[in-house]
Amino acid sequence: MLAYRTPSGCTEPPTIEIRGVEHVVDDGICRKLAYLSERQRQMDVLNKWLLAPAAVVAVPVCVYATQYLTVEQAQQTIFPGAAFTPAFVTLSDAQRSEIERRTGVAVRSRDQRVWRVSTGAFFIVDEVIGKHEFITYALGLEADGRLRQIEIMEYRESYGYEIRNANWRRQFVGKQDGDTLQLEVDIKNIGGATLSCRHITEGVKRLLTFYQVALK
């Protein structure tokens, strides 16, 4: 154990204690020890300021994600009692371009999750961006391509979840390829959920044309 003792300004002979025994040190060492002691004090103060922001940065960010339906649950919600056979589709470049041309909506992925329903209908799982995060939804199409039902399967945003409202989703029932499907034209908006409403509407428009181009 080493302890340093000296009166202020080193006006008296300074001493240093090593393992309980005090030793007199010269004035030069006194000044060096005083300098080192002050530097240590300054570093202690600096460390407190540097560590404080780190504590703030370390606070975990809240993530909002709610799964309402699994694939199997969505299937039975839209087509109760039916059987489903996977029939996933990978669009060709020509099909992708045709869908984009006819809808004005970008096709984010060429791969589409599709199931054939024992009734002759189709069940499709798709994703669109809300504001920052993906919205996973399911679409049931009748054999003639008319929209039977839409279900929100998973919502990851902290707001805009009102698109799960049954009355809002009911607006899509019966829609088919060629319908306007435009927010605030034939699809009503929800205040505070505009981007989610718009992107779901665009996603439905894209999938109805997908049926005509790739499934019919």
C-alpha positions in Angstrom: 0.0 0.0 0.0 1.4 3.4 -1.1 0.0 6.7 0.3 1.2 10.2 -0.4 1.0 13.0 2.2 2.2 16.5 1.9 0.9 19.9 3.1 -0.6 22.3 0.5 2.2 23.7 -1.7 4.8 21.3 -0.2 6.0 23.8 2.3 6.9 21.1 4.7 9.0 18.0 4.0 6.6 15.6 2.2 6.4 12.0 3.1 5.3 8.9 1.3 4.0 5.8 3.2 5.0 2.4 2.0 3.5 -0.5 3.8 3.0 1.5 7.0 6.4 3.2 7.1 6.7 6.9 6.2 9.7 8.1 4.1 10.7 11.7 3.4 10.9 12.6 -0.3 12.6 15.5 -2.0 10.8 18.6 -3.4 11.0 17.4 -7.1 9.3 14.2 -6.3 6.8 16.2 -4.2 5.8 18.2 -7.3 5.6 15.1 -9.5 3.3 13.4 -7.0 1.1 16.5 -6.7 0.8 16.6 -10.5 -0.1 13.0 -10.7 -2.7 13.3 -7.9 -4.3 16.2 -9.7 -4.3 14.4 -13.1 -6.0 11.4 -11.4 -8.7 13.7 -10.0 -9.3 15.2 -13.4 -9.5 11.8 -15.0 -12.1 10.7 -12.5 -14.3 13.7 -13.3 -13.9 13.1 -17.1 -14.8 9.4 -16.8 -18.0 10.3 -15.1 -19.0 12.5 -18.0 -17.9 9.9 -20.6 -19.8 7.1 -19.0 -23.1 8.9 -18.6 -24.0 9.0 -22.3 -23.1 5.3 -22.6 -25.8 4.5 -20.1 -28.3 6.3 -22.2 -27.2 4.6 -25.4 -27.5 1.2 -23.7 -31.3 1.6 -23.1 -33.0 -1.0 -25.2 -35.3 0.2 -28.0 -38.9 -1.0 -27.8 -40.0 -3.1 -30.7 -43.7 -3.3 -31.6 -44.6 -6.6 -33.3 -47.8 -8.5 -32.9 -48.7 -11.7 -34.7 -52.4 -12.1 -34.9 -52.6 -15.2 -37.1 -50.3 -18.0 -38.2 -50.5 -19.2 -41.8 -52.7 -22.1 -40.8 -55.0 -19.9 -38.7 -55.4 -17.4 -41.6 -56.2 -20.2 -44.0 -59.0 -21.5 -41.8 -60.3 -18.0 -41.1 -60.7 -17.3 -44.8 -61.6 -20.8 -46.0 -63.0 -22.7 -43.0 -62.7 -26.5 -43.3 -60.8 -26.4 -46.7 -57.6 -28.2 -47.5 -54.6 -26.3 -48.9 -51.8 -27.4 -51.3 -48.6 -25.2 -51.6 -48.3 -23.8 -55.1 -45.6 -21.2 -54.7 -44.9 -19.1 -57.8 -41.7 -17.4 -59.0 -42.5 -14.7 -61.6 -40.6 -14.4 -64.8 -39.1 -11.1 -65.7 -41.9 -10.7 -68.3 -44.6 -11.4 -65.7 -43.1 -9.0 -63.2 -42.9 -6.2 -65.8 -46.5 -6.9 -66.9 -47.8 -6.6 -63.3 -45.9 -3.4 -62.7 -47.1 -1.9 -66.1 -50.8 -2.7 -65.3 -50.9 -1.6 -61.7 -48.2 1.1 -61.4 -47.1 -0.8 -58.3 -43.5 -2.1 -57.9 -43.1 -5.9 -57.5 -40.6 -6.1 -54.6 -40.1 -9.9 -54.9 -40.5 -12.3 -57.7 -41.3 -15.1 -55.2 -45.0 -15.3 -54.1 -46.4 -17.7 -51.4 -49.5 -19.3 -52.9 -51.7 -22.2 -51.8 -54.4 -23.8 -53.9 -57.6 -24.3 -52.0 -59.7 -27.5 -52.2 -62.6 -25.3 -53.3 -60.7 -24.1 -56.4 -59.8 -20.8 -54.8 -56.4 -19.4 -53.9 -54.8 -18.4 -50.6 -51.8 -15.9 -50.8 -49.5 -14.6 -48.1 -47.8 -11.3 -48.9 -45.9 -8.4 -47.3 -45.8 -4.6 -47.7 -44.0 -1.9 -45.9 -46.1 0.1 -43.4 -44.1 3.2 -42.6 -40.8 1.5 -41.5 -41.7 -2.2 -40.9 -43.3 -5.0 -42.9 -47.0 -5.8 -42.6 -47.8 -9.5 -43.3 -51.2 -10.1 -44.6 -53.2 -12.9 -46.3 -55.6 -12.8 -49.2 -58.3 -15.2 -50.2 -59.2 -15.2 -53.9 -62.2 -17.0 -55.3 -61.7 -19.2 -58.3 -62.6 -16.4 -60.6 -60.1 -14.0 -59.0 -62.5 -11.9 -57.0 -61.3 -11.0 -53.5 -63.0 -13.1 -50.8 -61.3 -11.8 -47.7 -58.2 -10.1 -46.4 -56.6 -10.7 -43.0 -53.7 -8.9 -41.2 -51.4 -11.6 -39.9 -48.6 -9.6 -38.4 -48.2 -5.9 -37.7 -44.8 -4.5 -36.5 -45.4 -0.7 -36.3 -46.2 1.2 -33.1 -49.2 2.9 -34.8 -51.5 2.3 -37.8 -52.7 -1.0 -36.5 -56.3 0.2 -37.2 -56.1 -1.4 -40.6 -57.1 -4.6 -38.8 -60.6 -3.0 -38.4 -63.1 -5.4 -40.1 -65.1 -2.5 -41.6 -62.0 -1.1 -43.3 -60.9 -4.5 -44.6 -64.5 -5.2 -45.9 -64.0 -2.5 -48.5 -61.8 -5.0 -50.5 -64.4 -7.8 -50.6 -65.4 -8.4 -54.2 -62.6 -6.4 -55.8 -61.0 -7.8 -58.9 -58.3 -7.0 -61.4 -59.1 -3.8 -63.2 -60.8 -2.1 -60.3 -59.5 1.3 -59.3 -58.2 0.3 -55.9 -56.9 3.7 -54.9 -56.8 5.2 -51.4 -59.4 8.0 -50.9 -61.0 7.1 -54.3 -62.7 3.7 -53.8 -60.9 2.8 -50.6 -61.4 5.0 -47.5 -58.4 6.1 -45.5 -57.9 5.8 -41.7 -56.5 8.9 -40.0 -53.0 8.2 -38.5 -52.6 5.1 -40.6 -52.3 6.6 -44.1 -49.1 4.8 -45.2 -50.3 1.4 -44.0 -53.7 1.9 -45.7 -52.0 3.0 -49.0 -49.5 0.2 -49.1 -52.0 -2.5 -48.2 -54.3 -1.1 -51.0 -51.4 -1.2 -53.5 -50.5 -4.7 -52.3 -54.1 -5.9 -53.0 -54.1 -4.3 -56.4 -50.8 -6.0 -57.3 -52.1 -9.4 -56.1 -55.3 -9.2 -58.1 -53.3 -8.6 -61.2 -50.8 -11.3 -60.1 -53.8 -13.7 -60.3 -54.6 -12.7 -63.9 -50.9 -12.8 -65.0 -49.6 -15.9 -63.1 -52.5 -18.0 -61.7 -55.4 -17.9 -64.1 
